[in-house]
Amino acid sequence: GLTLAGLTLYQVISEHFPDLFSDNQVNLYTYKKCCSGKKLIEWVLSQSSAARSRQQVITMWQALLTEGIIQHVLNKNYFEDDNQVYYRFVERAIPEYARILVRPNSPGSRSNDT
């Protein structure tokens, strides 16, 4: 079901695309570990030949939002194709065993040394 699809997306993104979700500032507030709706749509379109249209991908993300797999940072209940509207995975929807995918100093992890 959608929970499995959401978990799979979370695992793939966490392991292979950890920079997709990052801290984003809007006005003077910083939203932690989130991604814009537009960027999420473009990421799916770039990764999947099965995704045929933006509207199809919006429908997919809307279903994950409705099911509580992702959430709007301000808890709105609709998904928007917008660069200034942010979403994140809902931690409580992700089982503990799936959260620890990229460990420090493992391939794909980010170092804090910049």
Number of C-alpha atoms within 10 A of each C-alpha: 5 14 14 11 13 23 18 13 14 21 19 13 16 20 17 14 14 17 16 16 20 14 12 16 11 10 6 6 8 11 17 15 17 23 24 24 22 18 18 22 22 14 15 18 17 10 9 9 8 10 15 10 11 15 12 14 20 20 13 19 24 19 17 19 23 15 14 19 24 24 24 22 17 10 10 10 12 13 24 18 18 13 12 14 18 26 25 20 23 14 13 9 14 18 10 9 7 13 13 11 17 17 11 11 9 10 10 16 17 14 9 6 4 4
